Amino acid sequence: MSLWSWGANSHGQLGLGIINEQIEKPTKVEDIHLYENKIKQISCGGGHTLLLDDAGKLYCCGWNNKLQLATQDEVNTFHRTWKLSGITFTNIACGWDFSCGVTDDHYLFVWGSNSHGQLGLPKEHFSESMRPIRLEVKANNVSMGLRHTAIVNSKGQVWTTGCGKHGQLGLGSNVLSSDRFQQVEGVGKISHIACGQNHTVAWCSDQKALYVWGDNKFGQLLLCSEKYRKLYKPNKIDIDVKQQVRKLLSGWTNVLLWLENGTMLTWGRNNLGQSGTENVIPVGRFAQISLPEGREVKDIALGSEHTICLATDNTIWAWGWNEHCNTGIKSENNILKPTLLPLDLNKNSIITQIYSGSAHNFIVIEESKIEDADNNANELNSQEI
């Protein structure tokens, strides 16, 4: 197994051991020690990265101005988060400069910036930069935006905390901020949750319906922005999807819904190509995005304003904002439609995981058993000779 990264690296968030403006093409992360464990999940914030291995251990690198790494110092290679050793995590998430982890008993640990109460910690009792602390809050799913956090518990209930001046908390126009998790009323049993810059979207699998709230300046709530500039409470939208959802993802101002049959539906802002189409998407409407030549989607990840997509033929496609070579495609322009990411892989290399953050990316590559079989055969032939 190997880890590769590219994109913005101004804080060493790519884990490559250097700090610079950007890494233009996928580059192997050499200095990483997982103690024979495998990578389970990676979460990327504004300038920091968390890595979770399959034993539930945490690693980190990058920006640490608000203690979002849960370490004392800023590091540019992946370091074990020793302050959280002995705790088994099953899920992690990053906001702009804050972080969290869900434990194997579903408790929520939070750390980093609490400037707007986004950690769910009362500001009169806690500092703006927090070391890890366990909340008396249980979560199954979690998502973090620019300055707010949303969790889904085992009952499918949604709870939010942080900045709510755009309605992103879904708690009503009289609650424009909160430093404690509060339950969002008026939603079904939620299965998927995603926080954008100043909005929140949720999916109810039972109802096959979308719930949206927050900022709608760019139609990211799938509603007419002239009529609905902000929503302070959840609005249920039936988008006529009669199948299960694999992923609900949000960038800063765009949203993507990946369906069970492989269909990708996208809506919201498209000024940088983040929606993957050169066509104008009418506000309040969605577009269907397809990979070239009928390729099927294996996985997809959104950064703040760009997207990377793994196809079943082991190719990576990217589109959107490209100022820091976020897409991995060498161009001074933004990438307006799905474009092949150049990768020099050997024939037995299989891309198994992809991740994106604000402007940086990671992919996990494993070598197929065919290579092992070939190596064993060559070794036997050498012995016979």
C-alpha positions in Angstrom: 0.0 0.0 0.0 1.2 3.5 -0.8 -0.1 7.0 -0.3 0.1 9.8 -2.9 -0.8 13.5 -2.6 -0.9 16.7 -4.6 -2.3 20.3 -4.5 -1.9 23.1 -2.0 1.0 22.5 0.5 1.5 25.9 2.2 1.4 24.2 5.6 2.8 20.8 4.8 -0.7 19.3 4.7 0.4 16.8 2.0 2.7 15.0 4.4 5.6 15.1 2.0 8.1 16.6 4.4 8.3 20.0 2.7 6.3 23.3 2.8 5.7 25.1 -0.5 2.9 26.7 -2.5 1.8 23.5 -4.3 2.7 20.1 -5.6 1.7 19.9 -9.2 1.3 16.2 -9.7 0.6 13.1 -7.6 3.7 12.4 -5.4 4.4 9.5 -3.2 4.3 10.1 0.6 7.5 8.4 1.7 7.7 9.3 5.4 4.7 7.5 6.8 4.8 4.8 9.5 1.5 3.1 10.2 3.0 0.1 12.1 1.8 -2.4 9.5 -1.8 -1.1 9.6 -3.7 0.1 6.6 -5.3 3.4 5.8 -9.0 3.5 6.6 -9.9 7.2 6.1 -8.4 10.6 5.4 -10.0 13.9 6.2 -8.7 17.2 4.9 -9.3 20.7 6.3 -8.4 24.1 5.1 -4.7 23.4 5.6 -4.4 20.3 7.7 -4.9 16.6 7.3 -6.0 13.7 9.6 -5.4 10.1 8.8 -7.1 7.1 10.4 -5.7 3.6 10.2 -7.7 0.4 10.3 -6.7 -0.1 14.0 -8.5 3.2 14.9 -5.3 5.2 15.4 -4.9 8.8 14.3 -2.1 10.6 12.5 -1.9 14.2 11.4 0.1 16.8 9.5 -0.2 20.5 8.3 -1.6 23.7 9.7 -1.8 23.8 13.5 -2.5 27.5 14.4 -5.6 26.6 16.3 -4.4 23.2 17.6 -6.4 21.4 14.9 -3.8 18.7 14.8 -4.1 17.9 18.5 -0.4 18.3 18.8 1.9 21.0 20.1 3.7 21.7 16.9 3.0 22.0 13.2 4.4 19.1 11.3 4.8 18.4 7.6 5.0 14.6 7.7 2.3 12.4 9.2 2.8 12.0 13.0 0.9 9.8 15.4 -1.5 11.9 17.5 -0.2 10.6 20.8 -2.6 12.8 22.9 -5.4 10.6 21.6 -3.6 7.2 21.9 -5.5 4.5 23.6 -8.7 5.7 21.9 -10.2 3.8 19.0 -11.7 6.0 16.3 -14.1 4.8 13.6 -14.7 8.1 11.8 -13.0 11.5 11.5 -13.8 14.9 10.0 -12.2 18.3 9.5 -13.5 21.8 9.2 -11.5 24.8 8.1 -9.3 24.9 11.3 -11.0 22.4 13.6 -11.3 18.6 13.8 -13.2 15.7 15.4 -13.3 12.0 15.7 -16.0 9.5 16.5 -15.0 6.6 18.8 -15.9 3.0 18.6 -18.6 3.6 21.3 -19.9 6.6 19.2 -18.7 9.4 21.5 -17.5 12.6 19.8 -14.0 14.1 20.5 -13.4 17.6 19.2 -10.4 19.9 19.0 -9.1 23.0 17.2 -10.8 26.3 16.7 -13.9 27.1 18.8 -14.1 30.7 17.7 -17.8 30.4 16.7 -18.8 27.5 19.0 -18.2 25.0 16.2 -16.9 22.4 18.7 -20.0 22.5 20.8 -18.2 23.9 23.7 -19.6 26.9 25.7 -17.4 29.9 24.8 -17.6 31.4 28.3 -15.9 28.3 29.8 -13.5 27.2 27.0 -10.8 28.9 25.0 -10.9 29.6 21.2 -8.2 27.0 20.6 -8.9 23.6 22.2 -7.0 20.5 22.9 -9.0 17.3 22.4 -12.0 16.9 24.7 -14.7 14.2 24.7 -18.3 15.5 24.6 -21.2 13.9 26.2 -22.6 13.6 22.6 -22.9 10.5 20.6 -22.7 10.5 16.8 -22.7 8.1 13.8 -22.0 10.6 11.0 -20.4 13.9 11.2 -19.6 16.8 8.8 -17.8 20.1 9.4 -18.0 23.3 7.3 -16.2 26.6 7.5 -17.5 27.5 11.0 -20.2 25.0 11.8 -20.6 21.3 12.6 -23.4 18.8 12.0 -23.8 15.3 13.4 -26.3 12.5 12.9 -26.9 10.1 15.8 -28.1 6.5 15.8 -31.7 7.6 15.6 -31.1 9.6 12.5 -31.5 12.9 14.4 -29.4 15.9 13.3 -27.7 18.2 15.8 -25.7 21.3 14.9 -23.5 23.9 16.5 -21.4 26.9 15.5 -22.0 29.9 13.3 -25.6 30.2 12.1 -25.9 33.7 10.6 -26.7 32.3 7.2 -29.1 29.7 8.6 -26.6 26.8 8.3 -27.6 25.5 11.8 -31.2 25.0 10.8 -32.4 26.2 14.2 -34.5 29.1 13.1 -33.9 32.8 12.5 -33.7 33.5 16.2 -30.6 31.2 16.6 -27.8 32.8 14.6 -25.0 31.0 16.6 -24.7 28.3 19.1 -21.8 26.9 21.2 -23.7 23.8 22.2 -25.2 21.1 19.9 -28.9 21.6 19.4 -31.3 19.3 17.6 -32.6 20.3 14.2 -36.3 19.9 14.1 -38.4 19.1 11.0 -36.3 16.5 9.3 -36.9 12.8 8.6 -34.5 10.1 9.7 -31.3 11.3 8.2 -28.8 8.9 6.7 -26.3 11.4 5.0 -25.2 14.9 6.1 -22.8 17.4 4.5 -21.8 20.9 5.5 -20.8 23.5 3.0 -19.2 26.9 3.6 -22.5 28.4 5.0 -25.1 25.7 4.3 -26.1 22.2 5.2 -27.7 19.4 3.2 -29.1 16.1 4.4 -30.6 13.0 2.8 -33.3 10.8 4.2 -33.1 7.3 2.8 -36.5 6.3 4.1 -38.3 9.2 2.4 -35.8 9.4 -0.5 -35.9 13.2 0.0 -33.4 16.0 0.4 -33.4 18.4 3.3 -31.6 21.8 2.9 -30.9 24.9 5.0 -28.6 27.8 5.1 -27.1 30.1 2.5 -28.7 29.8 -1.0 -26.9 32.7 -2.8 -25.7 30.3 -5.6 -28.6 27.9 -5.6 -26.7 25.4 -3.5 -30.0 24.5 -1.7 -31.6 23.6 -5.1 -34.0 26.5 -4.8 -34.4 29.8 -6.6 -31.9 32.1 -5.0 -34.0 35.2 -5.7 -36.9 33.9 -3.8 -35.0 31.9 -1.1 -31.7 33.7 -0.3 -31.4 32.0 3.1 -33.3 29.3 4.8 -33.1 29.2 8.6 -35.0 26.0 8.9 -34.9 22.8 6.9 -36.8 22.6 3.7 -37.7 19.2 2.3 -37.2 18.8 -1.4 -38.4 15.8 -3.5 -35.9 15.5 -6.4 -37.6 12.4 -7.8 -34.8 10.0 -6.9 -36.2 6.6 -6.3 -33.0 4.8 -5.4 -30.4 4.7 -2.6 -27.7 7.3 -2.3 -24.1 6.3 -2.0 -22.7 9.7 -1.1 -23.9 13.2 -0.4 -21.0 15.7 -0.7 -20.7 19.4 -0.5 -18.0 21.9 -1.5 -18.1 25.5 -0.4 -21.0 26.4 -2.6 -21.8 23.3 -4.7 -23.4 19.9 -3.9 -23.0 16.5 -5.5 -25.3 13.5 -5.0 -23.9 10.1 -6.1 -26.6 7.5 -6.6 -26.7 3.7 -6.3 -26.7 3.3 -10.1 -23.6 5.4 -10.5 -25.4 8.6 -11.5 -23.9 11.9 -10.4 -26.2 14.8 -9.8 -24.7 18.3 -9.1 -26.0 21.8 -8.5 -24.9 25.1 -7.0 -22.1 27.5 -8.0 -20.1 26.7 -11.1 -17.9 29.8 -11.6 -14.7 27.7 -11.4 -16.0 24.5 -13.1 -16.7 22.9 -9.8 -19.9 21.3 -11.1 -18.1 19.6 -13.9 -20.0 21.0 -16.8 -19.3 23.9 -19.3 -23.1 24.4 -19.6 -24.9 26.9 -17.5 -26.9 25.2 -14.7 -30.1 27.1 -14.0 -30.4 28.2 -10.4 -32.6 25.7 -8.6 -31.9 22.9 -11.1 -29.4 20.1 -11.1 -27.3 18.7 -13.8 -26.1 15.1 -14.4 -22.4 14.6 -14.8 -20.9 11.7 -16.7 -17.4 10.5 -17.2 -16.1 10.3 -20.8 -16.8 7.2 -22.9 -19.3 5.7 -20.5 -16.9 5.1 -17.6 -18.5 4.1 -14.3 -17.8 5.8 -11.0 -16.0 3.8 -8.3 -15.6 6.7 -5.8 -15.8 10.5 -5.7 -14.4 13.3 -3.4 -15.0 17.0 -3.3 -12.7 19.8 -2.2 -13.9 23.3 -1.5 -14.2 24.1 -5.2 -12.8 21.1 -7.1 -13.6 17.4 -7.5 -11.7 14.2 -8.1 -13.4 11.0 -9.3 -12.1 7.4 -9.5 -13.5 5.3 -12.4 -13.8 1.6 -12.3 -11.1 1.3 -15.0 -8.6 2.6 -12.4 -8.4 6.1 -13.9 -8.7 9.4 -12.0 -10.8 12.3 -13.5 -10.8 15.8 -12.1 -12.5 19.2 -12.6 -12.9 22.6 -11.0 -10.7 25.2 -9.3 -7.1 24.7 -10.3 -5.2 27.7 -8.8 -2.9 25.4 -6.7 -3.0 22.6 -9.2 -5.7 21.2 -7.1 -6.9 18.9 -9.9 -3.4 17.6 -10.6 -3.8 18.7 -14.2 -1.1 21.1 -15.3 -2.9 24.2 -16.5 -3.1 27.9 -15.7 -6.9 27.6 -16.2 -9.6 26.0 -14.1 -10.8 22.6 -15.4 -14.4 22.9 -16.6 -15.2 19.3 -17.3 -14.1 15.8 -16.2 -10.5 15.6 -17.4 -8.1 12.7 -17.1 -5.4 13.0 -14.4 -2.0 11.9 -15.7 -0.8 9.0 -13.6 2.3 6.9 -14.2 1.3 3.6 -12.6 2.5 0.1 -13.2 0.0 -2.4 -14.5 -0.6 -4.0 -11.1 -1.3 -0.8 -9.2 -4.9 -0.3 -8.1 -6.3 2.9 -6.8 -8.5 2.0 -3.8 -9.2 5.3 -2.0 -9.5 9.0 -2.9 -9.8 12.1 -0.7 -10.0 15.9 -1.1 -9.8 18.9 1.1 -9.9 22.6 0.6 -7.3 22.4 -2.2 -5.4 19.2 -1.6 -5.8 15.6 -2.4 -4.8 12.0 -1.5 -5.1 8.7 -3.2 -4.3 5.2 -1.8 -2.7 2.7 -4.1 -2.3 -1.0 -3.6 -0.5 -3.6 -5.6 -2.6 -6.5 -6.9 -1.9 -10.1 -6.1 -0.8 -10.6 -9.7 2.4 -8.8 -9.0 3.0 -11.0 -5.9 2.4 -14.1 -8.0 4.8 -12.9 -10.7 7.5 -12.2 -8.1 7.1 -15.6 -6.5 7.3 -17.2 -9.9 10.5 -15.3 -10.7 12.0 -16.2 -7.4 11.3 -20.0 -8.0 12.7 -19.7 -11.5 15.9 -18.2 -10.1 16.2 -21.0 -7.6 15.8 -23.6 -10.3 18.5 -22.0 -12.4 
